């Protein structure tokens, strides 16, 4: 039994290592390329530690503009998607049970439709609306930000609705009925009872909607107009070649994701520890108090180390100069290139010497193997040279040579004679 348990643990550990390597390996390699000096992203061979690609990223106007447009579009997409998702979830939980399945299918359908179809349909639909209203071609209905928000919200709202439906399944309708019995209106019951209960779901749906909007490409590629997002700019850059500044952007996104994940985990651990120690759920706050954060919370220690390392790296990058090391690497590359050139020249010289020494023998041997063209000609049963193109000009033996046929006289004389241009007109 112990042997089987040990083998299971070893197999499970190997599987976890393989799984996380497959999952996180590309991100780690891309993060490494952000600190390597070559102009093309590569992790090996390692040359010089540098932070210049972060500066290149900061000065890239197209990437900065794409990030700005992505945040603007993501902000409005979150607002519209959360509102539509919450409304759909409330209707779904209160609708007549016999048509609930049909309504649910209609709401979920945009998730199953390809993003390309959604993008094209959004563009065509609002263009037709613009024509029906008689608006000019540069109206607000052709604005790239508006079209992108509308196109992305059509399927992101469905994700938000699923989050709200999962939360509403645990809601006690008796709370709303009790508030109504006590004289509250439906609006007051929703605002003071149901909405606070849905607050965690609203936060989760907002994060989900923003991330889905930020990384969307299929739908956005048909609707962005004059406002390309980050994914559009990255796709256009890849077509013409990339540099490690893209890796620097990926590294920053990974670091921010890890940072927010650690902050969220620290808050959850603090609440769980407070509840486990007997504190009432309503009395537990999610604020940060430094003396209490590290108490029995190892995730907080990891967060503190992460922030310390980030600050240290940023401070070190301010005065680090990679140019001397890059100059040494450049000299080594030139020396290695010169050695390869000399080696190639030496090989070519050796081949020429060998050809000069063995040239006559090779030539004679090759010449002896080439058959003469006359020997390869085969006689035909119809005589030799019967198919020669010159046979038409030959005269049979004993036959008289035919006189040349007279040229037909032209009714216009020799006016079309090609030599007329060289003749001189007679003097009168």
Secondary structure, DSSP 8 states (H G I E B T S, - for coil): -HHHHHHHHHHHHHHHHHHHHHHHHHHHHHHHHTTB-SSS--SSS---B--HHHHHHHT-HHHHHHHHHHHHHHHHHHHHHHHHHHHHHHHHHHS-HHHHHHHHHHHHHHHHS-HHHHHHHHHHHHHHHHHHTT--TTSGGG-HHHHHHHHHHHHHHHHHHHHHHHHHTT--HHHHHHHHHTT--HHHHIIIIIHHHTHHHHHHHHHHHHHHHHT--TTGGGT-TT---HHHHHHHHHHT---THHHHHHHHHHHHHHHHHHHHHHHHHHHHHHHHTT--GGG------HHHHSTT-HHHHHHHHHHHHHHHHHHHHHH---HHHHHHHHHHHHHHHHHHHHHHHHHHHHHHHHHHHHHHHHHHHHHHTS--HHHH----TT-TTTT-GGGGG---TT------------TTTTTT-TTGGG------
